[in-house]
Each structure stands twice: as structure tokens, then as C-alpha cells.
Amino acid sequence: MQLAIHTLDDAPADSRPVLEGIADDLGLVPNLAATAAASPALLAGFDGLRRAVAVTKLDPVLREVAGLAVGVAVDNHYGVAFHSTVLAGLGVDEPDITAMRDGKSPSDPTQAAVHDLAGDIVAGRGSVRDATIERATEAGLTTEAILEILLETTFAGLVGMIDNLAGRVELDGFLGARAWT
């Protein structure tokens, strides 16, 4: 299904205030959000999840590790490029980013526990193996952190579904260097 990348000028009227809020927060309207704008309800859900994820207590690196794990699991090219770009900006080593883009765990034990937890959440549709939860708690993740990882996997899953339904949303310029095939 081909979905248009809307602008503030041509988006449905009910989507425009949400797009303006995203632009105010991020300094731009990412193409993924501009694609979701065809449905004001979808865009509102996307933005609500985006805002909820932004206020979690979860370490930003761990949040992005979870997002990247989901992106790979659901074959989401936009999400993989986005989370890879953010992780590089947060100082994560390139070999770890490459490993995650290849579906493998990073070398850091806590990041690996988050990566595997996010992958299990997606694969099991929320049903996670006891060993995965045990590993996450042994890595220091609290119940709150595990639930915040669930929130990130939900948001990343929505991004993946939009991207996949749209037949791959055109990457924003700042994501091009991290395109994933």
C-alpha cells in the first residue's frame, strides 16, 4: 500500500496540530509520522506512545537497544535505521550496533538482556520465557524497567507496522547512512 508522506500544508486538518507538536519537539516532522498523518487517529496514537516512551525512566541506550531489537524482529527498515542512528549518537560501539542489526545480542550484559527481552516480547506477543525475565532481573532491570521496555516494544512495533504497510517509508535524510536491507 502506497501511503503519502504528508506535510503540514497537505495533511488532514486534524493531523496538523499533532505534526506541529512533533516538529516543535524534534525540530522536524519525520517521514514516518508524516505518513501516519493520513489518519488523525493513528497519528494521535503514534504521538501518544512517542511521548510516553520519552518520559520513561529507562536509560536511553537501553530504550534504543529495545527499539532496534524490535525493528530487526519485525523487518522494519525505518526503525532499524532510526534506532541505529540514535544508538551511534549515544556512543554505542559500532560492533554492537552491527551485531544488533544482524539480530545478535550486544556485548554489554545489560544491553544484551534488554535486547533479548525485547525480542522475546515481540516473538511471544508478550509471553516471555522465564529464563529471559530471570536474566533481565539479574542484569538489574526492575519491574518498572521491564514494563517500560514493553512500552518501547509496543511503540517500535507500531512504527514497524506503519513502515511495512506503507511498503517502506522513505528514510529521512539523517537516517540514510544507517539504511538497512
Secondary structure, 3 states (H helix, E strand, C coil): CCCCCCCCCCCCCCCHHHHHHHHHHHCCCCHHHHHHCCCHHHHHHHHHHHHHHHCCCCCHHHHHHHHHHHHHHCCCHHHHHHHHHHHHHCCCCHHHHHHHHCCCCCCCHHHHHHHHHHHHHHHCCCCCCHHHHHHHHHCCCCHHHHHHHHHHHHHHHHHHHHHHHCCCCCCCHHHHHHCCC
